[in-house]
Amino acid sequence: MLSEKIMDLRKQRGWSQEELASRLDVSRQSVSKWESAASVPDLDKIIRISEIFGVSTDFLLKDENEQKDLYEGSLSSVLYEEHQQYFIKEITEEEANAYIQLVENVSKKIAAGVSACIFSPVILLILMGLVKSSRLTMHEDSAAAAGVIALLLIIAAAASVFITWGLKLEKFEYIQTQPLALTERTEEAVRKKQNDFEPDYKRFITVGVMLCIVCAVPLFAAVMFHASDSMYFYCTAVLLMMVAIGVFFLVWAGTIHEGYEKLLGEGDYSPEKKIEKKRNDNLSKVYWCTVTAVYLGVSFLTGRWDISWIIWPCAGVFFAAVCGIAAMLRKR
């Protein structure tokens, strides 16, 4: 039906009814009536709709609603021809609710795991500080060994959390990789939850960033007051604990916020960007294999392993430029 096609095409662009209405110079109520089949747009509006979405008027008026045509309307024809395997995935309200609930559970676990990895050297630092201040009657090597054991155990526990909860998200992998289509009711429900979470998101991000900024204060205070060597260990431990707490808030809030963006097809998860990211996968493999070969070749030939590492940060920055150039060439 024409009403369904207009609604599906609008959602694939991530537009609201108001945005489509402004492009057609009509009221939002008119678009709403079209999508609910309460009225039919005039012929000139149908032609305008076909121009906006890049589809033919035959596609809009015929009763055929093949996924191929829907996909071709939501993305450029070039992307469609090269990526015919990427069709629109329809998401039910039950799927959306199940995904949001899982993301909310996983976000805390992943955030705790990341924070644990940052926290892992704290025990080692405290033990070394106690030994340096002679408050712990233990050989320095023994204290270091005990601290490293604690570090490895914490990282192992965090890794198990990443694997366990990461696997649970695999069944929803299509939400991250495929273009999605949500019903009006589902989109409204998801957007309401996103809006309800927005104040918490801003609060957690603010707290997390502030903790990461002020975490170095104890260490600089130790330098300013010419503290003992043991105090430097303690201050570094405090620094890591503050970073761990800050990162917990950042990862927790960021994961949930990202989950809403994936469902709604916003930001880095719009249909076009999902396909663009997939197209860059092969480029990424070739690029990083080449960088690795260059790094090893330069390092072995010069023997300057102490400075050859600079290839990696330079390659990371240059990769963004390569992806940008590739995107521009594809648009030609």
Secondary structure, 3 states (H helix, E strand, C coil): CHHHHHHHHHHHCCCCHHHHHHHHCCCHHHHHHHHCCCCCCCHHHHHHHHHHHCCCHHHHHCCCCCHHHHHHHHCCHHHHHHCCCCCCEEECHHHHHHHHHHHHHHHHHHHHHHHHHHHCCHHHHHHHHHHHCCCCCCCHHHHHHHHHHHHHHHHHHHHHHHHHHHHHCHHHHHHHHCCEEECHHHHHHHHHHHHHHHHHHHHHHHHHHHHHHHCCHHHHHHHHCCCCHHHHHHHHHHHHHHHHHHHHHHHHHHHHHHHHHHHHCCHHHCHHHHHHHHHHHHHHHHHHHHHHHHHHHHHHHHCCHHHHCCHHHHHHHHHHHHHHHHHHHHHC
